Amino acid sequence: MSTTTWTHCLTTADGAHLDLHSGPDESIIEAAEQAGMLLPSSCRAGNCGACHAHATGDYALGDHARTVLDDDSAACGDVLLCRTYAHGPLTITLPYEQGRIISGRIPERTATVTAVTQVAADTIGLELALDPDQQGAGCEFDPGQFLELTIPGTSTRRSYSLANTPNWDGVAELFIKLREGGEFSRFLRRVTPGQRLTVRGPQGAFGIRDTGIRPRWFIAGGTGLSPLLSMLERMAEWAEPHPSRLWFGVRTEAEIFGTDVMDALTRQLPGFRYEIVVGHPSASWRGRIGTPLDGLAEALEEAPAAPDIYVCGPPGMVAATRRIARQAGLSDDRVVVENFAPSAA
């Protein structure tokens, strides 16, 4: 392995400057981990977009999913840090605050399953009670973050976004899509209250950004609804005045969940409204047909004030949201994204 190293300057969204050293044979994510600095990431294979950033300097970008980082964005300096290999000093702009960077190791706790509920076709609601750690018994996180769960006795881990808000009771709520043939899905189909799990986190950089009183619009595909509900519930708890809208897309009516939470938000959060969009509905469906992006495009044409847009869903949905926002004249920094690429393993 080469002994050549370069010093890189990392700047966070809140203006913190961090130095990092790496060589040509290690990704920026790997180099940061070696230095005891855990930058937000998930798949580490260029498939999820959790380590998206912007870089200037001489580097090579390894193989990655074009649905997560397209060639035009890469040509403008956008990178996935798990696939970025320095060939010289880099200046890296991170799209999150310094507080999202974990020092040392990812927190790890044990938890007990307290409830398993079938909330929609092939989707369960999983409630966990986290054991106390050195910081206490609470479930502390920033809305938008995720937990990693491990199948007991194995090294198989999966990441799931938190759907509730931070609390002192140590309660974590997750919505999980069960997939045919998936190892973790097979485990979850058998899980019952009382099951003990290992939990790592919270992790991730997705979350609401402080941009004044601009409207906040949310786009969800399937269980991508989870972190958006967490954000909206936190807004309701803090009585935030931002006008807000949510479009929730599913393939069929059988996949709809979370309406009780969304209905409660319409009562608790002034100016909030939501719309469920079904791609392949039955004859009895009376709502919008298509994708959430159809409603977004129409609303942007009529919006009196340009919003910030938060989107969580498959890479194709995320990429399409960016295109629609650009066509409406919004800059990329007005679209905050969380990709997810379902695993069948």
N, C-alpha and C positions, 0 to 999 in steps of 0.2 A: 504494500500500500504506500502511496506517495506520502512524504513527510511535509510537503508544501501545504501551508495553511494561509488563509486570508481572514481579515477582520471585517465583519459586516456591521452596519448600523441599522438597528430595527427601531422604528418609531410607531408607537401605539396611537389609537384614536384620541386619547386624552393627552398626547404630547410627551409621553415618557420616551426616553432614548436608552436603548439597551445595546451593548456590544456582544457579538457572538463570533466565534472562530470556527472555521470549517475547512476541510480539504476537498479535493475533487471527487473523492470516492464515497462521500457520505452526503445524504440529503440534509437540507436545512433543519428539518424536523429531527432527524437523528442527531445532528450536531448539537441542537438545543437540548435534547434529552441528556446527552453526555455531559452537558454543562449544568444539569440540574434544573433546567428551565423547560417545562412542558407546555409547548404551544398548543392551542386547540387543534385537534385532529381526530379522525375516527378510523377510516378504513386503511389508511397509509398505503393505498394502492392506486391513487389517482382516480377513484371512482365516486367519491361522495362530495367533494368540494368543501369539506369542513376546514381545510387549511388554506383556503384561498387568500391571496395577498397580492401586492404589487411590488415589482422589483425592477431596479435599474442596475446595470453593470453587465459583466460577462458571466453567463451561466448556461447550462444545458437543462432542458426540460424533458424528463423521461416520459415514457408511455403513460397515457391517461385517457379517460373517457372524454371524447369531444362534446358530449352532451353536458358535461360539467364545466369544461373550459374549451371553448371553440377556438379555431385558429385565429380569427380576427382579434379576440380578446388577448390571446397569447402574444400576438404581434404587437399589441399595445403595452406589454409588460405585465399583464396579469399572469399569476403563477399559482401552482399548487405546491406548497412548501415540502410536501412529502415526495415530490418528484423533481425538486429543484436542486441542481448540483452546481456549486460555484466553480468558476474558472478564474475568478479574480474577486476583488472587494465588491460587495453589493450594498446598496441602500434599499431597505425593505420597509414598505409601509403596511402595517397591520390594521385590519378594519375593525378592531375591537380595543377595549380599554385594557390597561395593564393588569387590572384585577382579574381578568379572564385567564391570565398566565399562571399556571400552578408551579410553585417552587418545590423541588424535591420529588415526591412520589404522589401519584393520584390517590386521594383518600379512599380507603377501603373499609367497609363495615359489613356486619351481618344483619339480616332482616328476616322477619317472619311474614309469610303470606297471611293476610287477615281476611281477604275476600277475593273471590273470582266470580265475575259476572259476565254472562253472554250479553253483549250490548248491541250486536248486529251480526249479520251473517259472517262467520269466520273472524269476528273481532271480539276480543274479551276486554273487560276492565279488570285490571290487576291492582289490588291495594296492598301495600307493604307497610309494616311497622318497623322502622329502623332502630336497631339497638343503639344505646348511648355510646358516644365516642368521647375523646378528650375534650371536645367542644360542648358536650352536653347531649341531650336527647332529641334535639330538634332536627327538622329536615330543612336545611338552609341551602338555597340555590338562587340563581338568577333566572326568572321565567324565560324559557327558551332553551335551557340546558337539558342534558340527558344523563341517564344512568346506564352503566353496563351491568348486566346480570350474567351470572355464570351458572351453568347446569352443575349441580352438586356432583363432586367426584370426577369432573372432567375439566378440560381447559376451554370448552366452548363458551364463547361470550357473544352477547348481542347488545346493541345499544337501543334504548327506547327513551323518547322525550317525556319529561314530566308534564302532566296535564293539570295538576293543582297548583297552589301557590305555596311559598315558603311558610312553615308553621313550626310552632314550638312542640307539637305533639309527636313529631317524627313520622308523619304519615306521607307516603309517596303514592301517587296515583298515576297509572299508566294505561293507555289504550294500545292494544297489540293486535296486529293482523296475523292470523294463523294461516300458514302457507302449506299447501299439500307437499308432503315429502320433506319438509324442513326439520332438521334435527331439534332445533329449539322449539318449533311448533309442536312436535310430538311430545316433548317434555311438558309444555304448557297445557296441552289437552288433558294431561293426567294430574296436573298440580291441584292441590287442595289446601284449604286454610290449615295453618300449622307448619307447612313446608318451610324449611330454612334455606336461605339463599345468601350468596356473597354478592355484594353490591359495590361497584367502584364509581366514584364520582362525588359531586356533580362535575360534568365536563361540558365543553362546547362554548362557542362564541356567539351563537344566535341569540338575539334578544332585542328589546326595544332600545332605540338610541334617543338621546336627548337632543331634539332638534327644534325646541320651542313648542309652539302650539299648532304646528301644522297638522292637518288631518292624518289619521292613520288607517290605512286600508290593509286587509288581511286576505290572503288567498291560500286555501287549503285543499290538498288532494288526499282523500282517504284518511289514514291515521296521522297525516301531516297536520290534522286539526289540533292534535294534543298540545304542542307548545304554544299555538296561537290562543287556545283557551286559557292557558296559564298566563299569558301576557295580558289578555283582556280582563281576566279576573283580578289581576294585580292593579290594572287601571281602575277597576270598579272599587277595590279596597281603598285606593288612595284618592278616589274622587277626582280623577284627572279629567279635564274638560275637553280633550281633543275629540272632535267629531270622528267616529269610527264606523267602518263597515267591514263585513266579513262575507266572502263567497266560499262555500264549502261544496266541493265536487265529489261525486261518487258515480259508479257505473250504473247501479240499480238502487231502487228504494230500499231493498233489503240491507244495504250497506250503510244506511243512515244511522248515526248515533249522536249523542251529545245535545239533542234538542232541548233537554231539560236545562242544561247549563246555558245554552244560547238564549232560551226564553227568559231565564233569570237575569241574564246580562241586559236584555232589553228593558228590564224594570230598574236595574241598578245603575246602569251606565247611560247618562243622558246623551242623546245623539247617536246611540248605537243601533244598527239594524243589520240583519243577516239574510242571506238568500242561499238556499240549497239548490244545486244544479245537478241534474241526473243525465248521464250520457245515454243510457239505454232503458228508458222507463217503460212501465206498463201503460196500458190504455187509460188507466184511472189517474195517472199522475197529472196534476194541474199546475205544477211549477215550471221553472225554466228548464229547457232541454238543451244539452250541449256540454260545454265546459265552463268552469268559473271564469275563464279568460274572456268569454263572450260578454259577460256582465261587466268585467273590468274595462274592456275597450269602450263600451257604450258610456259607462260612467265617467271615464276620463274626458270624453268629448264634451260632457256637460258640467264638469266639476268647476265650481266658482274659485276653488283654491287647489293647487296641485298638492297631492298627498305624498306622504312616505308610504311605501308599499312593502309589506312583509309577506313572504311566500314560503311555504313549506310543502314539498311534494316531490314527485319524481323529477329527474333532471330535465326531461322534455318540457314539463310544465314550467319549471323555473326558467329555462332558456326562453320559452315563449313569452313569459311575463316580462322579461328584460326587453325583448323586441317590441312588445306593445308599449311599454313605458317609454322607450326611446322614440318611437313613432309619435308619441304624445308630447315629446319635447322634454321628458324628464331625464336627468343625468343618471348614470349608473349608481351613484352613491345614494340615490333616493329609493333604491330597491335593495332590501336586506333579505338574504336568501338562506335557506337550509335545504340542501338536496338530500334525498334518501334513495338508496338503490337497494331494494329488497333482496335479501339473501335467501337462497333455497337450501343452504347448508344447515 
